[in-house]
Amino acid sequence: MYTEPLDRLPLWVLLPAAGAVFLLVVEGGYRFGRWRHAGSPDERDTPVGAMVGSILGLLALVLGFTFSLAASRFDARRLAVLEEANAIGTTYLRTQLLPEPHGREISRLLQEYVEVRLRGVEASQFAAALSQSEVLHEKLWTEAAATAKADRGSIMTGLFIQSLNEVIDLHAKRVQVGVRSRIPWVIWLGLYGLAMVSMGAVGYQAGLSATTRSPAMLGLVLAFAVVLFLIADLDRGQEGLLQVSQQAILDLQRSMQTPLNHHSYQELNTDEYAALSAALSD
């Protein structure tokens, strides 16, 4: 399974870990500021405050950019689920027009494929589901090839193969947007580095002004830690609180429980065949 270096840290550890590190950095900056105030009383906190505000503004900009990046990937995963459900549903319906016994066998394989896809959203079963999906691709394509050889020149078979090819392509798309398309670790490194510099600068300014530790520092630390946690949650497709709904696949699985009336296009009269061919071609 494709992972980023930050994935080694579970999400439930990420929030308290980030909060604890930021608090330590703020405390270190505060103590350094008190030391500087005692050793260099001429240094004023006003210009330092302007610089701290600039650093916090830069951090907010980078956070907004990274959040937008993670949210766009979340939307791409959600759209991929809907596209795949529609493609599988279309392929499943078109199996009614395939000659037997291929149509019934392909319907059974597609039902199994939907079950495998639902299991694939669980992190513990992702690798196994990915492997089973690829095996089912080979079986489905073998059946499609056998159907094409047995029924050469059939428009219905050609349309079925087209939709099956789309199902296989969408499998690759879901793997790409759901697992491999992640926020690069370099961005994470820069983001956490900038966050620690910002927290240290806030603590330094507070220490330089010789003020006591304010509870607002804790609120600032928690706010930035929560935002970083949400970004990490959006970026991980296999775990966390923000999961893409699989309702489209579940609805498809429910609709597949009704047995199809399998028949080949030879059973249709000329007018029905022409009308159905035109409808499927649109």
C-alpha positions, 0 to 999 in steps of 0.5 A, spaced: 500 500 500 502 506 498 504 511 504 507 517 506 512 518 511 506 521 516 502 515 515 506 512 520 503 516 525 496 514 526 491 519 526 489 519 533 496 520 535 497 526 531 492 531 534 495 530 541 502 530 538 502 536 534 499 540 540 504 537 545 510 539 540 507 546 539 506 547 547 513 545 548 515 550 542 511 556 545 514 555 552 521 554 549 520 561 545 517 564 552 523 562 556 528 565 551 524 571 550 524 572 558 532 571 557 533 576 552 528 581 556 533 580 562 539 581 558 537 586 552 532 590 556 533 595 550 529 590 545 522 592 544 516 587 543 513 592 538 517 591 532 517 583 534 510 583 534 509 586 527 514 580 525 510 575 528 504 577 525 507 576 518 509 569 520 502 567 522 499 570 516 504 566 512 502 560 516 495 561 515 496 562 507 500 555 507 494 552 511 489 555 507 493 552 500 494 545 503 487 545 506 484 546 499 489 541 496 486 536 501 479 538 500 480 537 492 482 530 493 477 528 498 472 531 492 475 527 487 474 520 491 467 522 492 466 523 485 470 517 483 465 512 487 459 515 484 462 514 477 464 507 478 457 505 481 454 508 475 459 504 470 458 498 474 451 498 474 450 500 466 455 494 465 451 489 469 444 491 466 447 490 459 449 483 461 442 481 459 443 482 452 449 477 452 448 470 450 448 465 455 451 462 459 456 468 458 451 473 461 449 470 467 456 468 469 458 475 468 452 478 472 455 473 478 462 476 477 460 483 477 456 482 484 462 479 487 466 485 484 461 490 488 462 486 494 470 486 493 469 494 492 466 495 498 471 491 502 476 495 499 474 501 503 477 498 510 484 499 511 485 492 513 482 489 507 485 494 502 491 490 499 487 484 499 481 487 495 485 490 490 488 484 489 481 480 488 479 486 484 485 485 479 483 477 479 476 479 477 478 484 472 481 478 468 475 473 469 471 479 466 475 480 460 476 473 459 468 472 459 467 478 455 472 475 450 469 469 449 462 472 448 465 476 443 468 470 439 461 467 440 457 472 437 462 476 432 459 483 430 454 484 435 453 491 437 450 489 444 457 485 445 461 491 443 457 496 447 458 491 453 465 491 452 465 498 452 462 499 459 466 493 462 473 497 459 470 503 463 469 499 469 476 497 469 479 504 467 475 507 473 478 502 478 485 505 476 482 512 477 479 510 484 486 507 486 490 513 484 485 519 487 484 514 493 491 512 495 496 515 491 494 522 490 496 525 496 499 531 499 507 530 498 511 530 504 515 536 502 509 540 503 508 537 510 515 538 512 514 545 510 508 546 514 510 543 520 516 547 520 513 553 519 508 552 524 513 551 529 517 557 527 510 561 528 509 558 535 516 559 537 515 566 535 509 567 539 512 565 545 518 569 544 514 575 543 510 574 550 516 573 554 520 579 551 514 583 553 515 580 560 507 578 560 505 572 564 503 566 560 496 567 557 491 562 556 490 565 549 497 561 547 493 554 549 487 556 544 492 558 539 496 552 539 489 547 539 487 551 533 493 550 529 493 543 531 486 541 530 487 545 523 493 540 521 489 534 524 483 536 519 488 536 513 491 530 515 484 526 515 482 529 509 488 527 506 487 519 508 482 516 504 483 509 508 482 512 515 479 517 520 473 521 521 472 524 514 470 518 510 467 518 503 460 515 503 459 508 499 452 509 499 452 509 491 455 502 491 451 500 497 445 502 493 448 498 487 449 492 491 441 492 493 439 493 486 443 487 484 439 483 489 433 482 484 435 477 479 436 479 471 432 476 466 437 474 461 436 473 454 440 475 448 439 480 442 437 474 438 430 474 441 428 481 440 424 482 433 427 487 428 424 493 431 426 492 438 433 490 436 433 497 432 430 501 438 435 498 443 441 499 439 440 506 438 438 507 445 444 504 448 449 508 443 446 514 445 
